[in-house]
Each structure stands twice: as structure tokens, then as C-alpha cells.
Amino acid sequence: MDLEKYIRAIERSLMQMVAREMSSVDVSEIWLDTSIPVDLIIEIFKSGQVKVPQELQSIVDGKKVIWTKEA
């Protein structure tokens, strides 16, 4: 599967959320914005290929942390 197009869509979505001054994002918000299945979004984050804007502090799935900014 070519994940590059999904990675770009997720990165675009994150940039839009940063523009709305969000510091924490739930994967369901990314799903609503991109229509990429939540399981695939989580898998892509775990692969470490997404460039997360420095303004974001965390990405969560409900109460489970998917990604957090390193100190």
C-alpha cells in the first residue's frame, strides 16, 4: 500500500488544526478531516513517518496517547 498520500493528507490536516490553535488532537478529528480510517491513522503515526507541527503537544485516541512531543 502506498502510504505517502495518506501521510501527506494527515500532515495537511494537522497544519489546519494548528492554524485553529489546537495543541492536542484526537485521531477522530483527523478522521473527520481526511476520511482515512482511524486504524490506519494510528498505524501511520506509530511508523514515525508523519512530520508533526512543532506547535502540537499530543495526538490521542480517546484517552490513549498515540504521539506526544518529546521534552
N, C-alpha and C positions, 0 to 999 in steps of 0.2 A: 504494500500500500504506500502511495506517495503522500507522506505526512507533511511535506513542505507547504502545500496550500492551506492545510489546517493550522499549521504553526503561524503562518502569516495572518490568517483570519483571527486567531486568538490574540496575537500581538496588536493588531489593529483595534480589536475590542478593548484590550487593556489600556491602550492610549486614549480611547474615548472615555473610559471610566476615570482615568487620571485627570482628563480635562474637566470632568464633573466633580473634581476634588475628592474622589474616593481614595481611601488609604487601605481599605480591606475589601476584597471582592469575593463573593460566593460563586462557585462554579456554575450555579444555576443562572446567574446573571450573564455569564459568558455564553451559556447555552441559549438563553433567550435572544442574545445579540447575534449569535453565529449559526444556530441550529445544529451545531456539532454535538453529538451525543455526549452526555456527562462522563460516561466511562472512558470515552476516547480523549476527552479534555484532560481527565485525571492521568491517563496513561502518558499523554504528551508532556504534561508537567513533570511527571516522575522521570521521564527520559532526559530532562535537563536541557532541552533544545530551545525552549522559549526564552526570548530576551524580555525580561520583566522590567518595566519602567522603574527607575530608582525611587519614584515617589510612593510606590506601593509598599506596604508593610507586610501584607499577608494575603494568601488566597486560601479559602476554606471550602469545605463541603459540609454544610450544616455546622456541626461543632468540631469536625475533624479538620486539622490543619493539613493542607496539601503542599503549601510552599510558604516559607517565611523568610524575611530579609535577614541576612546574616549580620551580626553585630560588628 
